[in-house]
Amino acid sequence: MGGPQTVDQVGDYLHRIMTDRDMIQLPVQSKLGPWIASRRTEEVKKKYQEIGGGSPIYRWTDLQGKLLTEALDQMLPESAPHKHYIAFRYVPPFTDDALQAMEADGVERAVIFSQYPQYSCATTGSSLNAIADFYKDKKQPNIKFSLIERWGTNELLATVFADRIKEKLKLFDGSVRDDVMIMFTAHSLPLKAVSRGDTYPHEIAASVSATMSKLQVPNPHRLVWQSKVGPLPWLQPYTDDAIKSYAKKGVKHMILVPIAFVNEHIETLHELDIEYCDEVAKEAGVKQIERAAAPNDHPTFIAAMADVVSKHLTTGPSVSRQFLSRCPHCVSARCQSSKEFYKKLCNYIECSKEM
């Protein structure tokens, strides 16, 4: 998605999100979407000012890309030098900017690597549709493309999340450490999308399971959901409600773990840190609540990305059968055309197991 680097970008950022039907479906969206965006702009500007005046997501993404390509240069010298391009959905550099730059640079081999480890039609799917839109009325370039659209159960990724939790568990007194409630929090999803068959909820749950397997602690844990937008019903329990409910039950020590985010941005720095860990937790009477850091530039996270990409480059496939399949109740012609586009873009061969 990206995030506004300055408060001046907030209005356009919200407008693009609220009018994108791949991201969120609203009744009478052409009118309601801009209205919601306009109404929320000043409030959201204030939130960005409270975390330093803008989102750090570009800085983190750019750093992660540089560290990833440096690692790949060492691991795969035969395909070096490697270079990263950032393709955001709602702020510059946009997807179109990245694709135009790749063509101008004469790129011959490209991996589309989603930075959402867990797939959802609303997030990764929306981003991939933007690439399909770019080439809709254009001749496809002479670039050999392939796609990594999900990687949420990578062992090194699970190790990073486990390490981030251990960092916070150390901050609790030994007498309560094993009883600290570990709450994995992820961006929620409209129930309409879940009922359609979006794989996101079970992919998030798989990441949680993989992390707990690496963590090897006796602590209880739960999966909760944050960042609901709009009037439709979304996945619950909501993170803030869970904090309040556990506090009432006598659970006074907690860790929030952003399991679906790979770097810091507004939903970790403001929603989790300020709104939940500070305001909600204090009001609920929580004695101690910590928030695990996002992977950011953790060396094991860079190794996780490099592991995913290097294996993809050496053993394929160019595009997964999982991506090419559709949700059981999907009736979207846009989805169907996108799947067909990626079959062609990635030169998918039905019986091939390798690129």
Secondary structure by P-SEA (a helix, b strand, c coil): ccccccccaaaaaaaaaaaccccccccccccaaaaaaaaaaaaaaaaaaaaccccaaaaaaaaaaaaaaaaaaaaccccccbbbbbbbccccccaaaaaaaaaaacccccccccccccccccaaaaaaaaaaaaaccccccccbbbbbccccccaaaaaaaaaaaaaaaaaccccccccbbbbbccbbbbaaaaaaccaaaaaaaaaaaaaaaaacccbbbbbbbcccccccccccccaaaaaaaaaaaccccbbbbcccccccccccccccccccccaaaaaacccbbbbbbcccccaaaaaaaaaaaaaaacccccccccccccccccccaaaaaaaaaaaaaaccccccccc
